[in-house]
Amino acid sequence: MKKFCKVFFSILGILVLVLVIAWTATDITKYIIYADYYDGYQSACPIPDIHSGFTPQGITYLSSEDAYLQSGYDGEHLALYFVKGDNHKKLLPLDTTGALGKGHGGGVTATDKYVYIAGDNALLRYDLSAILSAKAGDRIPCLEEIKVDNSASFCFADGDRMYVGEFYRAGNYETEQSHAFKTPEGEENRAVVTCYTIEETGSLRAQPEFHISVPGLVQGFAIHNGVIAISRSWGLSSSSLEFYNGMLESGAAVSDNESDFNSVPLFYIGQKNLIKQMDIPAFSEDLTVKGDRVVISFESACNKYKIGKVFFATNAGSYPFPTK
């Protein structure tokens, strides 16, 4: 028996050592594969409850609090986290009926008064002061459901402008035919980011200011000093973080004339105004801005996917905005 135990624990020790070496090598590999990204990378904040049911989707920075809001879903319900340093509180957003919000959830953004969560062709608007004063587990009443003209996968507030965008992937995440656009350079886009004016009341002006035609697989969008950043991802493939020098005049109309979609100016982004593109780890999600850096959230380490646990993808990261 002693001999058996000795052999057993020797083999077990070797297996544990091999696993530790493999785990470490896997983690180190990401710094080689994504060297450009990690050269400028800084950890931004933890992603809360990543191992206990939360699937993160959105992130926004609150400069007045030096803190973040992170949105997503826990089971079938929406969840919203206030994250400051290593501390967080989980809040439960309600819909306009007073029931717990349901669905996939999407991006989150904030002004100095209101918080907006994207999803299902609409933004849900909440009072920021109520969120800041709430205790963990509190239910946050929805002030308004604002319908928009795309599927509203992500959103980004910049001053009095709200950018709401959609995710496109052929076959399972289709968009309206009117959103299809072929750029003058020949690139095929099937999704839009729509810009609205934010009213003093926190609602959005019904008529959009303009549309921006964007490529497929966009998960997040942000603007800083005229530079547009987008996050693109799908599945286990590497994500893409891209920076564009503003917007380009379309020089053409969208392809459908059945609605008033065409009455709104159309711009686009593409290879012509691309400043920088880099591969980053898989499952990138929403974007926000802190100082001169773009902050990127990831969902790869949640229990739904797990692969990010191997790569220790439990924090949102940040990368400096390039100059034009």
Disulfide bonds with the S-S distance in Angstrom:
none
